Amino acid sequence: MQKIGEIIESMPVTHRTLRFWEEAGLIQSVRLENGYRCYDEDNVRKIKQTVILRQLDLPIHDIEAIYKSGNLGYALDVLKQHAERLRKKAHEYEELGLVIDYIAELIEKSGTLDSMFLNTDTKTNVSDIVALNKLSSSPRKEESVMKEEAISRNEIRIVKLPPFHVAGASSDSETPEDDSWHEIEKLIKIHHLDQLPGFRMFGYGINRPSDGRYVYHQMVAIPKDLVVEAPCYKRDFEGGLYASLSATLADIGERWNQLHRIVIESGEYMPDNDTSRPLECLEEILDLETFFNESTPVSLRQLELLLPVKRLTAEEKQESEQEVSIKVEIVDFPETKLLGSEFEYSPSMNLAKLHVPWYRLAQNMYTMGANMKEFFVDGQNTFLLIYNDLAKGSPFTDPTNVLRTGKIYTAVQASDKETKLPDSLSYRTIGPSRCL
């Protein structure tokens, strides 16, 4: 049996995603006496399979149909049909790319935007422009497929959220998102908050520092002088810089992972892991009536994902682009105690570029509370341990990035002071040893 927290840490899924998959009938959990949800071996395997199929962009209804049929031939038919849809979409993107190349050439040659409208009108078919573009004698480099990742980058916006006052409610129940919403809904209706200028509503999940239990918070913008009574609370939201990406309840887990990855690989920004102040990964609900209407399909329940980020300085950009000369030597590595989080390795974690989930380690450490800095050595001592399936449990480095399966452990150096850790964190000791 695996706890839901262990599933979250080892796979690219969220509490909300697992709950949605349960509601769709893809998986089943059992609830222990202490209230924790757990999954048996069969359901853990199904979760892994579903993660892979969703990464292939297979719709939930197709995955559900495959599981219900239990027929290998049917599963192959569904996958082949999906592959054909993807090929068709890739062809459409290729044609759009050619049109854009053609228009860009017209503008570049004439030096005016008017030129793009000389030979086209609102009735012009894209395929006609593509054909005209292919007849052009000017040489160009053509991409066969416009990659989905490039399109996704264009969807991401960098936004500055202002500070404002909020009222919030939280729940650690079996359905924390719904239960925290019911409390906030009462507050909204009593004070007609959704009718006020500047109304906004956000949610975020976090593991409670005291016991590591998952808690979901809903918060809504309020006037400064509004009196807020229990079980709701009142606090100041500091605002800040965020990377934004649209999502629905049907794909929220995949979209969060995509947002994190693209920000890290952007070369301009990185997730803000400042643990000295609260920096929640927010889910903004833009249309309350539609989102919380039970008749609305999950694929139409839209959210705006907001990841706290910071701009890279010129020095940080330069450092990331510089070629590093490595001096190899044998050293005595002392016994060192680590504090960190373990994750399943995935192909998106480019070890050569250190595309590993440091931001998730920072989030996990933030759950330890305001005095968290007492439990690790402040400084630049960070560690990445790689456990390959072939290494029989022993960590090793993999400079060629040939790792395909296994686990990684991201960590900081722990201090002498110990504390009870949430499930998402653990202590480990490495060394003493002779190291290269």
Order of alpha helices (4+ residues) and beta strands (2+ residues): beta-alpha-alpha-beta-beta-alpha-alpha-alpha-alpha-alpha-beta-beta-alpha-beta-beta-beta-beta-alpha-beta-beta-alpha-beta-alpha-beta-beta-alpha-beta-beta-beta-beta
